[in-house]
Amino acid sequence: LLHIVAVLRGENGCPWDKRQSPTSLKKYLLEECQELAEAIDKGEESEIRDEIGDVFFILAMLTTLLSEQQKFTADDVFESIVAKMIRRHPHVFAGVQYTDE
């Protein structure tokens, strides 16, 4: 997905994707999250799957944009959430050493 976003934002990419910024994507993130919530309420699995994909796309776009601005990378995002989940669940991960190797 990150590769697809890089191609969309690349030299021969999509003009719309190349114009986006974190600020411009905020409204799409909110819209896609709302659509996902509605799909969950309906209980339609294929619609839920598609809406999760749309949310992942917006998150991949945001991550790519911020990586391009040298703020952080996708690896940084994943390392951060892994550390947070381990920290928040000591009853599950007590004594477990996380490594990315």
Sequence and secondary structure as in RCSB ss.txt:
>XXXX:A:sequence
LLHIVAVLRGENGCPWDKRQSPTSLKKYLLEECQELAEAIDKGEESEIRDEIGDVFFILAMLTTLLSEQQKFTAD
DVFESIVAKMIRRHPHVFAGVQYTDE
>XXXX:A:secstr
 HHHHHHHHSTTS HHHHH  HHHHHHHHHHHHHHHHHHHHHT HHHHHHHHHHHHHHHHHHHHHHHHTTS  HH
HHHHHHHHHHHHH HHHHTT      
